Structures are given as structure tokens and as C-alpha cells.
Amino acid sequence: MNQPSPAIVPQSAVRRLPRWALLLLCLAYILPGFLGRDPWRGADMTALGYMLELAQGHTPWLSPLLGDLPPETDGLLPYWLGAWAIQIGTPWLAPEWAVRIPFVLLLSLTLQATWYAIHDLARSPGAQPVAFAFGGEAEPADYARAMADGGLLALLACLGLAQPSHETTSYLVQLCCTTLVFFGLAAAPHRKVWSFLALMVGLPGLALSGAPTLALIYGLGGSVMCLCDPNNVGASRPRLMAMGMALLALAVTALAWQLDLWRWRVVWPQNGTKEWASLGRLLVWFTWPAWPLALWTLWRWRKQILSRQLHRHLMLPLWFVVISVGATLSTQPADRALLLGLPALAALAAFALPTLRRSVAALIDWFTLLFFSVSAIAIWVIWISTQTGVPAKPAANVAKLARGFEPEFSFVALALALLASAAWCALVWWRAGRHRQPIWKSLVLPAAGATLSWLLLMTLWLPMLNYARSDAPQVRALVSAANQPPCMHILGLDRGQIAALQFHGQLRLLPLSNSIRCHWLILAQETGADDPFAASSVMPKLRHWKLHTIQGRPTDRNDALLLYRYSAP
């Protein structure tokens, strides 16, 4: 028995969101973070190190090494994309700029695939709004477009999307491939060719970017949904599609096995209440504001969920969200696993829009207005303080947290920040008017506010963030202390430190055991060592080496590198 839809949507509520406004919003979200910034320490810097080694022919393409260390993640596709971009862009583009081009395209494709996935889910028979007795309900095409607009706004509003989606790492590749698989399954009843192509790219892409288990689960789960869809009962094409999807998933599994990409990564929280509380906080802030709307969707559409029929617009995104949350609870890093569920969570959030009460929509608007306005004002106040010294307290705090930082001024950054702030004020003025009809209105301020905050951080605060999050100040100080030597020995450094020394310091790094004798050695300070000069586990190897200097990071003096000089016996 078909359950009545909780969506009551008149034609006036599916007014078109101007395409130019949506495009500008996406560009304002995508480009900041890829343009102008240095490679940041951690996964971003490490990935660039492997890409440079591949592009320069210093390591095999199927088993890349960085300082004799293999990658921590097993996916090779992200490193290949970056290396190919460097090779194509040389000598016109610097390597750190060239590697970002394919990742800009990946993020753009993620947003586009999310829009089309939600659009096709909204065309499902079970997703349609209630038909009015005398007509006037939303037309299916207009309804689907409005729901897709709302879902894309929900994705842009998610607080956890901003930083990981702008790093040149395997996680952005996994996000894009997951979204392609999501789109392929959502579009299967409507776009046969595009659905097939999306699955053919998304499932192997997931395996090659380090997530073969997810590729297998998504593929087999999608084939089951095709078979269980009540709209496909008795049809031969869905059965063939389900069989093809299952075979594709198995083929991807074989490919991952052949490339030795399978690894056991299940790690349950060990520290009891503390770790579970940390995961709980991550789930709350990382997916805000999509998760409250998704819960509202599950509640208002509960009769459809509990019915015997499979409603694609609910069960498909719910399946992807459940898998993502399960991976978040059982793998590390947890936030990167949760990242993959954001497009599906945004789809669930979109289906809350036709059922929201006016009071709930007003609460979302007021909370969003206050939160992002206060955030923008704080960003502006701290920037003005660092530039002028007024007020004095924020500038003093910046100087204390980032020792040695010298403020920089950019007319371009200031102009972009002013334009974005003016656009926010205009949008708030528009939303304060009597614009109650559009179904996507409740997500305009959250998406625009998140974009505004990200753009202000990546323009006004970019010099501060580069100084605090880049390895460049620490590496340049070390190289200057050694007077730019031709080579250095290294001992006990991690992948990110090796990549930073090679990229920022332009150094040739050799292991201490190498027969070539360099006059300098860089050693990582042992974590928790009481004496920063001590390196007890490696002291037997340091005969004839004399400590020259200790160079900590400007924002964390405990994260130090020790520079030794060779003293001939």
C-alpha cells in the first residue's frame, strides 16, 4: 500500500533559483583554498611530495617512495593525477599550482553530481508531493530542480566539507568517486548511459584511491536495490543492470586484489568514553546543518521508510550515510571517512524542505544569521587589528600564537573580502523580505554563510594561515642555519617532513646509512623527551655529530627538528 506523501508543495514554492547566483556561489566556494595558499603540513604536503617524485621519475609509478617510505594510503590514483598535472604544466605552472587543477575539477564534479543525483531522486514516484484536489501542486520537473538546488545548498553549508575538499589528497578523489556512484545509482531509472558511465568511473576510482571495500559494498548494495525496487518488478533491464553492477563490483575487487590494495583498517575506539565523546562531537559539527534536517526527513517520511516498498529517494541516501558513519566509527582518520557521506546526507536534508514548518525555517534563518555574521565580524576585527594595531588585543594574541609573523596586505584579497561581505549583507536583506515561497529558502543563508566564512579565511587570513599551517618557515630557518648545503642526511623523519624539506628547502635528502657523506643531519625530536637535545633511541648512530641548532615550528615549539653538523674524528 502506498503511504501518503508528507510533502505538500504548491507550484509557487518551486520557483527557480537563478543559475548565475548558484554558479557564483559554487565558484566562491571552490576557488578559495586552491588559489594562493602554500601546501599545508600533513596530508596535503605529503601528497605533493609523492607527486613530485613520480613526475620527476625518481620512483616507480606502481610503488612510489618518498625517502624510502611508501605512502600511508594505498590509493595510487591521486598521486598519478597530480604527477600528470605537473608533467603537463611544466614549465608554465609551478608544481604546487599544477597539482591543484585536477582537484579543482574533482570538487566541481562532486557538486555537479550531487545536484543531478538529488534531482533524479526527487523524480522518483515515492518522492512526489501530494496532488491537490483542484490542481496547483508543483510540477514534477520544477519540483525536482528545486529539491536539487536545496540539496546542493545543504552540501555547501556543511562545516566539515571546506578544508578536506580543498586538499590535494586521496580523500577528495574518494569523495568525488563516491558521489559518482551515488549519482549512478540515483539516475539508473532515468539516465541509463550516464548512470553506467558514472558507475564505471566511480567504482574503480574508489578502489584506486584507497577505498576498495567501499567500492564493493556500494556496488553490491546498489545491485540489491535495483532488484528490490517495486517499480522494477517483472522488468528484465533492471535485473540485467543489477547483475552488471554486481559483476563490476567483483571486477573492481579483483583489480584491488591484483594491485595489493586490500588492507585491514578496522580500529574501534580504545579509550572508552573519551573517544566516543570525541566521535560524537565530530558527527555534530562536521555535518552541521545537514544532520538535523536529515533526522527531520527520517521522522516526517517514516511511514514510507517503514513500508514494505523501497523508496529510492530515502533508502539510497540513507544506505550511503549509514556506510559512511560505520566507516567513521571504525577507521582512521574518522573525519575523512565521514566526508564521504556528506553528499548523501545533503540529499536526505533536501527532502526535509517540503515538510518544514514556518517556525522551524525561521529558527534556522536566525541562528544562521547570527552565527555567520558574528564569525565574519570576528575575522574582520582580527584582520584589522593585525594591520593597524587597533584594537590591540587581537594583534597581540596573533603575535603570541605565531611568533615571528609579519602581517601582509593585499588589495586583491581586501577587494574580494569586501565584495563577499557586501553580497552577504544583500542576501540577508533579501531573506528578511517577504520571500516565503521558494522551497530552498531555508538553506540559502547556511550555504552563503559557510561560503562567506571560508572566503574570508582564504583571503584576509591567508598569510596567517600559511605561516601557521605551512612547514615553510621552519624549513627555511633550518636551511639558512646550514647555509643552503647541497645535501643533508635524515633520520627519523616522517613523510610530511621529508616532503617539506625537499619542496621548501630544495634539498637532496639521504639516509644516514648512505655512503655519500653530507655535513648536515636533520633529526626529529622525540615526542615527550624531557631534554630536547636528547635522542636516546638513536644516540649510538650520532657519534661524530654535534648538535648545531633546534628549530621549532613558529606555532608549536615542541614540534622541533634537530640540526646536527658532522665533526670529523
C-alpha positions in Angstrom: 0.0 0.0 0.0 1.3 3.4 -1.0 1.8 5.7 2.0 0.6 9.3 1.6 3.5 11.7 1.0 4.2 14.3 3.7 5.3 16.8 1.1 2.8 19.5 0.4 4.3 21.8 -2.2 2.4 24.3 -4.4 3.8 25.4 -7.7 4.8 28.8 -6.2 7.2 27.1 -3.9 9.4 25.7 -6.6 10.5 29.0 -8.1 13.8 28.7 -9.9 17.0 29.6 -8.1 18.8 31.9 -10.5 21.6 29.9 -12.2 24.0 32.8 -12.1 23.6 33.1 -8.3 24.2 29.3 -7.8 27.2 29.3 -10.1 28.8 32.3 -8.4 28.2 30.7 -5.0 29.9 27.5 -6.2 32.8 29.4 -7.6 33.2 31.4 -4.4 33.3 28.1 -2.5 35.6 26.2 -4.9 38.4 28.6 -5.8 39.4 30.0 -2.4 41.6 27.4 -0.8 43.1 26.3 -4.1 44.5 29.7 -5.2 47.3 31.5 -3.3 48.0 29.2 -0.4 51.1 27.2 0.4 51.0 23.4 0.7 49.8 22.8 4.3 51.6 20.4 6.6 50.3 16.9 6.9 48.4 15.0 4.1 48.5 17.9 1.7 52.3 18.3 1.9 52.9 14.6 1.9 50.8 14.1 -1.3 52.7 16.8 -3.1 56.0 15.1 -2.2 54.9 11.8 -3.8 53.5 13.6 -6.8 56.8 15.4 -7.4 58.8 12.2 -7.0 56.6 10.5 -9.6 56.6 13.4 -12.0 60.4 13.7 -11.9 60.9 10.0 -12.4 62.6 9.4 -9.1 60.3 6.5 -8.1 58.2 3.7 -9.8 54.6 4.6 -10.7 53.2 1.4 -9.1 55.2 1.6 -5.9 56.1 5.2 -5.2 58.6 6.0 -2.4 59.4 9.2 -0.6 62.6 9.0 1.3 62.4 5.2 1.1 58.9 5.3 2.7 55.8 4.0 0.8 52.6 6.0 1.1 50.4 5.6 4.2 47.3 5.3 2.0 47.2 2.6 -0.6 45.4 4.5 -3.4 47.7 5.5 -6.2 45.2 7.4 -8.4 45.6 10.8 -6.5 49.4 10.7 -6.9 49.1 9.8 -10.6 46.7 12.7 -11.2 49.0 15.2 -9.5 52.1 13.8 -11.3 50.4 14.0 -14.7 49.3 17.6 -14.0 52.9 18.6 -13.0 54.3 17.0 -16.2 51.7 18.7 -18.4 52.0 22.1 -16.6 55.8 22.2 -16.7 57.3 24.8 -17.2 54.3 27.1 -17.3 53.0 26.4 -13.9 54.7 25.8 -10.5 54.2 22.3 -9.3 52.1 23.3 -6.3 49.7 25.1 -8.7 49.6 22.4 -11.3 48.6 19.6 -9.0 45.5 21.5 -7.9 44.0 21.7 -11.3 42.6 18.1 -11.4 41.4 18.5 -7.8 39.5 21.7 -8.7 37.8 19.7 -11.4 37.1 16.8 -8.9 35.4 19.2 -6.4 33.4 20.8 -9.3 32.3 17.3 -10.5 31.3 16.4 -6.9 29.0 19.4 -6.6 27.5 18.7 -10.1 27.0 15.0 -9.5 25.3 15.8 -6.1 22.9 18.2 -7.8 21.9 15.6 -10.5 21.7 12.8 -8.0 19.2 14.7 -5.8 17.3 15.8 -9.0 16.8 12.3 -10.2 15.8 11.0 -6.7 13.2 13.8 -6.5 11.7 12.4 -9.7 11.0 9.1 -8.1 7.3 8.2 -7.8 7.5 8.0 -4.0 9.1 11.4 -3.7 6.3 13.4 -5.4 4.3 15.9 -3.4 0.6 15.5 -2.6 -1.7 16.1 -5.6 -4.2 18.9 -4.8 -7.9 18.3 -5.4 -8.2 21.3 -7.8 -4.6 21.3 -9.1 -1.8 23.8 -8.4 0.7 21.3 -6.9 4.3 21.6 -8.0 5.1 20.2 -11.5 7.5 17.2 -11.2 10.3 18.8 -13.3 10.2 22.1 -11.3 9.9 20.2 -8.0 13.0 18.1 -8.8 15.0 21.1 -9.8 14.1 23.0 -6.6 14.9 20.0 -4.5 18.3 19.6 -6.2 19.0 23.3 -5.6 18.2 22.8 -1.9 20.4 19.7 -1.6 23.4 21.4 -3.2 23.0 24.3 -0.8 22.8 21.8 2.1 26.1 20.3 1.0 27.9 23.7 0.7 26.6 24.5 4.2 28.3 21.5 5.8 31.1 22.8 8.0 33.3 19.8 7.6 33.4 20.0 3.8 35.6 23.1 3.4 39.1 22.1 4.3 39.3 18.4 3.2 37.7 19.2 -0.2 40.4 21.8 -0.9 43.4 19.5 -0.2 45.2 17.6 -3.0 44.8 14.2 -1.2 43.1 10.8 -1.8 40.1 11.9 0.3 38.9 14.4 -2.3 39.2 11.7 -5.0 37.3 9.3 -2.8 34.6 11.9 -2.2 34.2 12.5 -6.0 34.1 8.8 -6.8 31.6 8.1 -4.0 29.4 10.9 -5.4 29.6 9.5 -8.9 28.5 6.1 -7.6 25.7 7.8 -5.7 24.6 9.6 -8.8 24.9 6.5 -10.9 22.5 4.6 -8.7 20.1 7.5 -8.3 20.0 8.2 -12.0 19.6 4.5 -13.1 15.9 4.7 -13.8 16.2 8.0 -15.8 19.7 8.2 -17.4 20.8 4.8 -18.5 24.0 5.9 -20.3 25.2 8.5 -17.8 24.4 6.1 -14.9 26.5 3.4 -16.4 29.4 5.8 -17.1 29.3 7.2 -13.6 29.5 3.7 -12.1 32.2 2.6 -14.5 34.3 5.6 -13.3 33.3 5.8 -9.7 33.7 2.2 -8.5 37.2 1.7 -10.0 38.1 5.2 -8.9 37.2 4.3 -5.3 39.4 1.2 -5.4 42.4 3.0 -7.0 42.1 5.9 -4.4 42.4 3.6 -1.4 38.8 2.5 -0.7 38.2 -0.9 -2.4 35.9 -2.1 0.5 33.5 0.8 -0.1 33.5 0.1 -3.8 32.5 -3.5 -3.2 29.8 -2.5 -0.6 28.3 0.2 -2.8 28.3 -2.0 -5.9 26.7 -5.0 -4.2 24.2 -2.8 -2.3 23.3 -1.0 -5.5 22.6 -4.2 -7.3 20.3 -5.3 -4.4 18.4 -2.0 -4.6 17.8 -2.5 -8.3 16.3 -5.9 -7.7 14.2 -4.8 -4.7 12.8 -1.6 -6.4 9.0 -2.2 -6.6 8.9 -0.1 -9.8 11.2 -2.7 -11.5 9.1 -5.8 -10.7 8.9 -8.1 -13.7 11.3 -5.9 -15.8 14.3 -7.5 -17.4 16.5 -4.4 -17.8 16.8 -3.8 -14.0 17.8 -7.4 -13.5 20.5 -7.1 -16.1 21.7 -3.8 -14.6 21.8 -5.4 -11.1 23.8 -8.3 -12.5 26.2 -6.0 -14.3 26.7 -3.8 -11.2 27.5 -6.9 -9.1 29.9 -8.1 -11.8 31.5 -4.6 -11.9 31.9 -4.6 -8.1 33.6 -8.0 -8.3 35.9 -6.9 -11.1 36.9 -3.9 -9.0 37.6 -6.2 -6.1 39.8 -8.3 -8.3 41.6 -5.2 -9.6 42.3 -4.1 -6.0 43.5 -7.6 -5.1 45.9 -7.6 -8.1 47.3 -4.2 -7.1 47.5 -5.3 -3.4 45.2 -2.5 -2.2 43.4 -4.6 0.4 44.3 -3.7 4.0 42.7 -4.3 7.4 41.9 -0.9 8.8 39.1 -1.5 11.3 40.1 0.2 14.5 37.4 0.6 17.2 37.8 3.4 19.8 40.0 2.1 22.6 39.7 4.9 25.1 36.1 4.3 26.1 34.0 7.3 26.9 36.6 9.9 25.8 37.0 8.7 22.2 33.3 8.0 21.8 32.6 11.6 23.0 35.1 12.9 20.5 33.4 11.0 17.7 30.0 12.3 18.9 31.3 15.9 18.7 32.7 15.2 15.2 29.4 13.9 14.0 27.6 17.0 15.3 29.8 19.8 14.0 31.3 18.2 10.8 27.8 17.5 9.3 26.1 20.7 10.6 23.5 21.8 9.5 22.6 18.8 7.3 22.2 16.3 10.1 19.2 18.0 11.9 17.4 18.3 8.6 18.2 14.6 7.7 16.8 13.5 11.1 13.7 15.6 10.4 13.4 13.8 7.0 13.6 10.4 8.6 10.8 11.4 11.0 8.4 13.0 8.6 8.9 10.3 5.9 8.9 7.5 8.5 5.8 5.8 7.1 7.5 5.5 3.7 10.7 4.1 5.3 8.8 1.5 7.3 6.6 0.5 4.5 7.3 -2.7 2.5 8.1 -0.7 -0.6 11.6 0.5 -1.3 11.5 4.3 -1.8 14.7 5.2 -3.6 14.8 8.8 -2.6 15.0 7.8 1.1 16.7 4.4 1.2 19.5 5.1 -1.3 21.0 8.2 0.5 20.3 6.5 3.9 22.4 3.5 2.8 25.3 5.7 1.9 25.1 7.7 5.1 25.0 4.5 7.2 28.1 3.1 5.5 29.9 6.4 6.0 29.0 6.6 9.7 30.1 3.0 10.1 33.4 3.8 8.5 33.8 6.8 10.7 33.4 4.8 13.8 35.8 2.0 12.8 38.6 3.6 10.8 41.1 6.5 11.0 41.1 9.3 10.2 37.4 9.5 11.2 36.7 12.9 9.7 37.9 11.8 6.3 35.6 8.8 6.4 32.7 11.0 7.4 33.4 13.3 4.5 32.3 10.6 2.0 28.8 10.6 3.4 28.1 14.4 3.1 26.5 14.3 -0.5 24.0 11.6 0.6 23.4 13.4 3.9 22.6 16.6 1.9 20.2 14.6 -0.2 18.3 13.5 2.9 18.4 17.0 4.2 16.8 18.2 1.0 13.7 16.1 1.5 13.1 17.8 4.8 12.4 21.1 3.0 8.9 20.2 1.7 7.9 19.3 5.3 9.4 22.2 7.3 7.1 24.3 9.4 7.5 28.1 9.1 8.7 28.4 12.7 11.5 25.8 12.1 12.6 27.6 8.9 12.6 31.0 10.9 14.8 29.4 13.6 17.3 28.1 11.0 17.4 31.6 9.5 18.0 33.4 12.7 20.6 31.0 14.0 22.5 31.1 10.7 22.3 34.8 10.5 23.8 35.3 14.0 26.4 32.6 13.7 27.9 33.5 10.4 27.6 37.3 10.9 29.5 37.1 14.2 32.1 34.8 12.6 32.6 37.3 9.7 32.8 40.2 12.1 35.4 38.4 14.2 37.5 37.6 11.1 37.4 41.3 10.0 38.2 42.6 13.5 41.3 40.3 13.9 42.5 41.2 10.4 42.1 45.0 11.0 43.9 44.6 14.3 46.9 42.9 12.7 47.0 45.6 10.0 46.6 48.7 12.2 47.1 47.6 15.8 43.6 48.7 16.7 42.2 47.0 18.7 45.4 45.9 20.3 44.4 42.7 21.9 43.7 40.5 18.8 47.1 41.5 17.3 48.9 40.7 20.5 47.2 37.3 20.5 48.3 36.6 16.9 51.9 37.6 17.7 51.9 35.3 20.7 50.5 32.3 18.8 52.5 32.8 15.6 55.9 34.1 16.7 57.7 36.0 14.0 54.7 36.5 11.8 54.8 39.7 9.8 51.3 40.9 8.5 50.9 41.3 4.8 48.5 43.5 2.9 46.8 42.6 -0.4 44.5 44.8 -2.4 43.1 41.8 -4.2 42.3 40.0 -1.0 40.7 43.0 0.5 38.5 43.7 -2.6 37.3 40.1 -2.7 36.5 40.1 1.0 34.6 43.4 0.7 32.6 42.0 -2.3 31.8 38.8 -0.4 30.7 40.8 2.7 28.5 43.1 0.7 26.9 40.1 -1.0 26.2 38.6 2.4 24.5 41.8 3.6 22.4 41.9 0.4 21.4 38.3 0.8 20.4 38.9 4.4 18.3 41.9 3.3 16.6 39.7 0.6 15.9 36.9 3.1 14.5 39.4 5.6 11.9 40.4 2.9 8.7 38.6 2.2 10.2 35.7 0.2 8.5 32.8 1.8 7.6 30.8 -1.3 10.9 29.2 -2.6 11.3 25.7 -1.0 15.1 26.2 -0.9 15.0 29.5 1.0 15.9 27.9 4.4 19.3 26.8 3.1 20.3 29.9 1.3 21.8 31.6 4.4 23.6 28.5 5.7 25.3 27.8 2.3 26.1 31.5 1.8 27.4 31.9 5.3 29.7 28.9 5.1 31.0 30.2 1.8 31.5 33.7 3.2 33.5 32.4 6.2 35.6 30.2 4.0 36.3 33.0 1.5 37.2 35.5 4.3 39.6 33.0 5.8 41.2 32.3 2.5 41.7 36.0 1.6 42.1 38.1 4.8 43.7 35.4 6.9 45.6 33.6 4.2 49.1 34.9 5.2 48.5 34.0 8.8 47.2 30.5 7.9 50.1 29.9 5.5 52.5 30.9 8.3 50.8 28.7 10.9 49.9 25.7 8.8 52.9 25.5 6.4 56.3 23.9 7.0 58.0 26.7 5.0 59.1 29.0 8.0 60.6 26.1 9.9 62.4 24.6 6.8 63.7 27.9 5.6 65.2 28.6 9.0 66.9 25.3 9.1 68.3 25.7 5.6 69.5 29.2 6.4 71.2 27.9 9.6 73.1 25.4 7.4 73.9 27.9 4.7 72.0 26.0 2.0 74.0 22.8 1.8 73.9 20.6 -1.3 72.6 17.6 0.7 71.5 16.6 4.1 71.2 13.3 5.9 67.9 12.5 7.6 66.9 10.2 10.5 63.5 9.5 12.0 61.6 12.0 9.9 58.0 11.3 8.7 56.7 11.6 5.2 55.4 15.1 5.6 58.7 16.4 7.0 60.7 14.8 4.2 58.3 16.3 1.5 58.6 19.7 3.1 62.4 19.6 3.3 62.6 18.6 -0.4 60.0 21.1 -1.6 60.6 24.2 0.6 64.3 23.7 1.2 65.3 22.3 -2.3 67.4 19.8 -0.5 68.8 16.4 -1.6 68.0 14.1 1.3 69.9 10.9 2.0 69.5 8.4 4.8 72.3 8.4 7.4 73.4 5.0 6.2 74.1 6.2 2.7 77.7 6.0 1.6 77.7 9.6 0.4 78.8 11.9 3.3 76.8 15.1 3.8 78.0 17.5 6.5 74.5 18.0 8.0 71.9 15.8 9.6 68.3 16.5 10.4 66.7 14.5 13.2 63.1 14.7 14.5 62.9 15.5 18.2 61.5 12.6 20.2 57.9 13.2 21.4 57.8 13.8 25.1 61.5 14.0 25.6 62.4 16.0 28.7 65.7 17.1 27.2 65.2 18.4 23.6 68.9 17.8 22.9 68.4 14.1 23.7 67.6 11.5 21.1 68.2 8.4 23.1 67.0 5.8 20.7 69.4 7.0 18.0 72.4 8.2 20.1 74.6 5.3 19.1 74.3 6.5 15.5 75.3 10.1 16.3 79.0 9.6 17.0 81.0 12.4 15.3 77.8 14.5 15.0 77.4 17.7 17.0 74.1 19.5 17.7 74.1 22.8 15.8 70.6 24.1 16.4 67.0 23.2 17.3 64.3 24.7 15.1 60.7 24.5 16.3 57.6 25.5 14.3 56.5 29.1 15.0 53.2 27.9 16.3 54.4 24.8 18.2 57.9 24.9 19.7 57.5 21.3 20.8 57.4 20.2 17.2 61.1 20.6 16.6 63.7 19.4 14.2 67.3 19.0 15.4 70.1 20.1 13.1 73.5 18.3 13.6 76.8 19.0 11.9 79.4 16.4 11.1 82.5 16.6 13.3 85.4 14.6 11.8 87.2 12.4 14.3 
